[in-house]
Amino acid sequence: HVGVNIYVDAVINHMCGAGGGSGTHSSCGSYFDANSKDFSSVPYSYLDFNDGKCYTGSGNIENYQDINQVRNCRLVGLLDLALEKDYVRGKVADYMNKLIDMGVAGFRVDACKHMWPGDLSAVYGRLNNLNTKWFSSGARPFIFQE
């Protein structure tokens, strides 16, 4: 114990860019195929993304004044996860809980304005208490939303 808490910069809104290709580059060795939306190490498939909810011609956010585009379309071409789906929420919470179990104190959650508040609350509600090896019993993870 040296008094240093670790906060993870968690990107839970999206995966890679739609034109990210396929392979293991930039993924710590895990295979993915952005074109078919296959992220088998998670696993996510084409069913786990928001494409059907975005009504812009490009699939990207075209009008930042339209809250539905901001929260249902791709942020600069990034594959937007369908966080309203229970399966996706579970995979995100599993990822965050694994980090909590390792001893992190909390998270800076990236791109929160691009996710529906109810979806974020549903994920946060699934998070474990902090690891009692380093934190008081019942302590909750700190969440900073960017």
C-alpha positions in Angstrom: 0.0 0.0 0.0 1.6 3.2 -1.2 -1.5 5.4 -1.4 -1.9 5.4 -5.2 -5.2 4.6 -6.8 -5.6 3.4 -10.4 -8.4 4.7 -12.6 -8.9 3.1 -15.9 -9.8 5.0 -19.1 -12.7 2.8 -20.2 -13.9 3.0 -23.8 -17.3 1.3 -23.7 -19.2 3.3 -26.4 -17.6 1.7 -29.5 -15.0 -0.6 -30.9 -12.6 0.3 -33.8 -13.3 2.3 -36.9 -15.7 0.8 -39.5 -12.7 0.8 -41.9 -10.4 -0.8 -39.4 -9.8 -3.9 -41.6 -9.1 -7.2 -40.0 -6.3 -9.0 -38.2 -4.6 -8.6 -34.9 -3.1 -5.1 -35.3 -3.9 -2.7 -32.4 -5.8 -5.4 -30.5 -3.1 -7.0 -28.3 -3.2 -10.1 -30.5 -6.9 -10.7 -30.6 -8.4 -11.3 -34.1 -11.1 -8.9 -35.3 -12.8 -8.1 -38.5 -14.3 -4.6 -38.6 -16.0 -5.1 -41.9 -18.2 -8.0 -40.6 -18.2 -6.6 -37.0 -16.6 -9.8 -35.7 -14.8 -9.3 -32.4 -14.5 -12.9 -31.4 -12.4 -12.4 -28.3 -15.2 -10.4 -26.6 -17.3 -11.9 -28.4 -19.3 -9.2 -30.3 -20.9 -9.8 -33.7 -22.9 -7.6 -36.1 -25.9 -8.0 -33.8 -24.2 -6.0 -31.0 -23.9 -2.6 -32.8 -26.3 0.3 -33.4 -26.3 0.4 -37.2 -30.1 -0.2 -37.4 -30.9 2.7 -35.1 -29.0 5.4 -37.0 -30.9 7.1 -39.7 -28.2 9.2 -41.3 -27.0 8.5 -44.8 -23.4 7.8 -43.6 -24.2 6.0 -40.4 -22.1 8.6 -38.6 -23.2 11.6 -36.5 -24.0 14.4 -39.0 -25.8 16.8 -36.7 -24.5 17.2 -33.1 -27.7 19.1 -32.2 -29.7 15.9 -32.8 -29.5 13.8 -29.6 -30.6 10.6 -31.4 -27.8 10.9 -33.9 -25.3 11.7 -31.1 -26.3 8.6 -29.1 -27.3 6.1 -31.9 -24.8 6.9 -34.7 -21.1 6.3 -35.2 -18.8 8.8 -33.6 -16.3 9.7 -36.3 -16.8 6.3 -38.0 -16.3 4.2 -34.9 -18.4 1.0 -34.6 -21.1 2.0 -32.0 -22.0 -0.6 -29.5 -25.8 -1.2 -28.8 -25.5 -0.6 -25.0 -29.3 -1.0 -24.6 -28.9 -4.8 -25.2 -28.5 -6.9 -22.1 -25.8 -9.0 -23.7 -23.6 -5.9 -24.5 -24.2 -4.5 -21.0 -23.1 -7.8 -19.5 -19.9 -7.9 -21.6 -19.0 -4.3 -20.7 -19.8 -4.9 -17.0 -17.7 -8.2 -17.1 -14.8 -6.2 -18.4 -15.1 -3.5 -15.8 -15.6 -6.0 -13.0 -12.4 -7.9 -14.0 -10.5 -4.6 -13.6 -12.2 -3.9 -10.2 -11.3 -7.4 -9.1 -7.6 -6.6 -10.0 -7.8 -3.6 -7.7 -8.7 -0.5 -9.7 -10.4 2.3 -7.8 -12.6 3.5 -10.7 -13.0 4.6 -14.2 -12.9 7.6 -16.5 -15.6 6.5 -19.0 -14.9 7.9 -22.5 -17.6 9.4 -24.7 -20.5 9.3 -22.2 -22.5 12.0 -24.0 -22.7 9.5 -26.9 -24.5 6.9 -24.7 -28.0 7.0 -23.2 -28.0 7.7 -19.5 -30.2 4.8 -18.7 -27.8 2.4 -20.5 -24.9 3.8 -18.5 -26.8 3.4 -15.2 -27.7 -0.2 -16.2 -24.0 -1.0 -16.7 -22.9 0.8 -13.5 -25.5 -1.1 -11.5 -23.8 -4.4 -12.4 -20.4 -3.3 -11.1 -18.9 -5.0 -8.1 -17.8 -3.3 -5.0 -14.1 -2.5 -4.9 -11.7 -5.2 -3.9 -11.4 -5.4 -0.1 -7.7 -6.2 -0.3 -7.2 -2.5 -0.9 -10.5 -0.8 -0.1 -13.1 -0.7 2.7 -15.9 -3.2 2.5 -18.8 -1.9 0.5 -16.7 0.7 -1.3 -18.0 1.5 -4.8 -15.9 2.4 -7.9 -15.5 6.0 -8.7 -16.9 6.9 -12.1 -15.9 10.0 -14.0 -17.9 10.5 -17.2 -16.2 12.3 -20.0 
